[in-house]
Amino acid sequence: MTRRVEPEMLDELPASDPRAVRSRHDLRRVNSWMGNIRIMAQVLRSSFAGRRCQTLVELGAGDGTFLLRVARRLAPDWPGASVLLLDRQPIVSSETLRGFEELGWRAEIITADVLDWLGHSVSRNCDAMIANLFLHHFVEAQLSGLFAKAAHSAKAFIAIDPRRWTWSLLGSRLLWMLGCNSVTRHDAVVSVRAGFAGQELSRLWPSDRGWRLHERPANLSSHLFMAQWQP
């Protein structure tokens, strides 16, 4: 299946549009169904191997609920962590921010374009940078630029995106069974076609010998990419 990046409806709708609100609710269920919360928590924990992650940035954080659910799994081992929730739209609710506070984590919302923000970030100023169902929005040239900037900003980079293959496409066409709305169903098919397979992301990461790269299918529908700095 040839990779194809197309516009997604959720990105074009105003944040307050009822269809967008419903679609974001759908995505919480989709993340659970795909197992992305569990996968991200496990990979973060294993990446730091008993060490505490102090600063964590999520690119394309959306409403922040994905990272909050990941944080609930990690908080006992990583007390007092700081997180930056980066997105073009300021849609993180006060309830979600309180959720981080209850864990003893400090959360900050950053409303900015990812590439612009990365261009001004300080070299290796965070322990980990993550992205969930986000990288597939970009064509290869954009991803190369994003990776080049991320490599100067984080000690570890972890991304989970749609796995581009037949079974993922079939699953995306069955989301009506979960009660997902038309926006979610449309975007799911588009995202799988724009997803990743093989070592496509590893080939775009800067060729610096200090980085250890790992890329593989995470399950039937998810694709995992990890880059970890090892000077």
N, C-alpha and C positions, 0 to 999 in steps of 0.2 A: 504494500500500500504506500503510494507516494505521499510524502508529507505535504499538507496544504493548510496555510494559515488564512483564515477568513474572519470577518468581524463577528462578534458575539452580541446577542441582543442585550444582555445584562450590562455590558459596557456602554451601550448607547442610551439606555433608559435613565431618567433622573432617579437619584437615590430614593426619593420619596414615592415614586410610582408604585402603586399596589402590586403590580406584576413583578417589579424588582424586589420588593419586600418579601413577597412569597417565594421568589426564586432563591433568595439568600437563605430563607428557612429550609427550602428543599436541599440546598447545598450542605447544610449541616447533617442531614440524613444521608446524603450521598457520601460524605466523608466517612461516616460511620460504616456504611455498607461497604465501601472500598477498603476500610481498615487503615486509612491514612493517619489517623490520630495515633493508633498503636504503633504503626511503623515509624513515624517521626519520633515518638518518645523513645522507642528502642534504639534507634540509630543515634540519636543525641546522647543517650546514656552510654552506649558502647563507644562512641567517638571520644568521650572524655574519660572513660575507663577509671571511674572512681574520683576523678577531679571534678571540682565544682565549676559550672559555667556561670559566670557573673553577669555577662552582657549578651543579650540575644536580640537580633533584629529579624523581623519578618517582612519580606518584600511582598507587596500586594496583599496586605493583611485583611482587607475587607472589613467585616464587622468585628474582627478580633476574637471571635468565638473559637476558631480552630486552635490558635495558640493557647487560649485559656484552657481548653480541654487537654492539650498536651501538658501545660504547666501543672495541672492537677495531678498528673502522673509523676512529675519530676520534682515537685516542690519539697517533699520530705528529704531529698538528697541534695537539693540546690536551694537552700534557704537564702532569702534576701536578694534574689536575682533581679536584674533590671531588664526590661524589654522595651523595644521601640516598635510600634505598629505603624508601618509605612504604607500609605495608599493615597491615590489621587482624590478619593472622596472621604470626608470626615464622617464616617458612619458608625464608629465605635460608640456604643451606648454607655451611659453612666453605670448601668447594671454590670456590664462586662468589666469596666474598670474596677468596680467594687469587688468583683470576683478575684482579680489579681491582688487587690489589697488584702482580702481575707486569707490569701495564701502567703502573705508577707512579701509579695513581689511588687516592684515599682514599675508601673506602665506609663509610657509616654506616647501620645499620638503625633505622628508627623504626616501632614498633608502635603504631598509633593510627588512629582514625577520621579520614578525610580532612577532613571539614568541621570537626571539632573542632580538628585540627592547624592548618588554615588560619586558623581564627579567632584563633589565638594567635601566628601567624607575624609577623615584623617586616616592615614595608613594604619591598618590593623587595629582599629579602635574598638572592635567587638570580638568576643570569643567565637560566636557562631552566627551565621546568617542563614535563614531558612526561607523556602518558598513552597507553597502548596497550591497545585493546580494553577500555576502562574506563568511559568516559562513558555508554555505552548502558545502564548499570545504573541510571541516575537519570532521574526524570521532570523535566519542564521547570522546575518551581518549584525543585527541588533543584539543577539545573544553573545556574539564574540565581544562586542563592546561592553555589555553588561558584565560578562565574566572577567574581562580585563580590569574593570573597576572594582568588582567584588574581591578579586584576588589581592588587592591592596588595602582592603577594608576589614577582612575577617580571617580568622585562623581556621575556620571550618565553614564549608558551604554545603547545605543539604537541600535537595529539591525532590519533591514528589509530583509527578505529572501523569497525565493519561498515557497508558501503554497503547501504542498504535499497532493494533492487529485486529484480526477478524472478530475474536471473541469480545473484545472491548466494544467494538462497534455494535455488535449484537446486543450487548448489555445496555448500551446507551439508548437503543431503540425500545427498550423494555421499561424505561423509567416511569412510564404511565402506570405501571403496576404498583409503584411506590406513591402514587398520587401527585407526582411532580407536574408543575404547570407547563404551558407551552413554551415559555422562555427557557426553562431548565432543560426541557426535552430537545429543543432546537440547539442550545449551546452545548449539550452533551455530545451530540453527533459531531458538531464542528470541532470541539476540543479533542476528540479522539483522532480525527483526521489531522489535527495539528500536533498530536502527541509525538512521543519518541520511541525509538527502538534501537537495539544494538548499542553501539558506543557513540552515538551521534553527539551527545553533549560533551563527552570526554574529548572528542576531537576539536571542540571549540574552546576548551579551557586553555589558558596560557601555558606554553610548554616550558615551565620552570621545574627543574629537577627537585625542588623543595616540596612539591605537591604530590600527595598520594591520592590517586583517583580510583573510584569504585562506581560502577554503573551496571545495573541489572534490572530485570523484571522483579517487582516486589510481590506481585500476585497476578491474578488473571487480568486485572484492569489498571494496575499502577506501575509506573516506571520510576526507579530510584536512581538518583545521581548524588555522589558525595565527593567533595574535594577537601582534603585535610592537609594543613601546612605542617611539614616536618623538617625544620631547618637543620 
